[in-house]
Amino acid sequence: MDSLSFFAMTYSRQSVAERAGRHPEKLQSIIEENLDFAESMLIKLMASKNERVQEKAVEFYLRTKGRYRDYVERSENSVLIKKSESLTKEEILKEIERIEGILNNSKKTP
């Protein structure tokens, strides 16, 4: 076990933060080890006998690691508006609010 990992288990958060600040290379090494571990667990989940678990793991892997092959989620929003001359001022304002809501929700989606 890395000394910084042991330190994290036995000391306060502030002490750990101070030590990590003095040894950023050790902190980065621990982060990389944790990522390696998480990736190995994800690979095990992709081979799961539970089809639902397997499906979710594969989907996650493709969304994150398969981007360069165009495995990405895209949010497509279509907006249908009546001709502006047939809308009242109140209807136009409501439509603007509706479109702004769609745009705000699409910004929150990763």
Secondary structure, DSSP 8 states (H G I E B T S, - for coil): --HHHHHHHHS-HHHHHHHHHH-HHHHHHHHHHHHHHHHHHHHHHHT-SSHHHHHHHHHHHHHHH-GGGT-------------GGGS-HHHHHHHHHHHHHHHHHHHH--
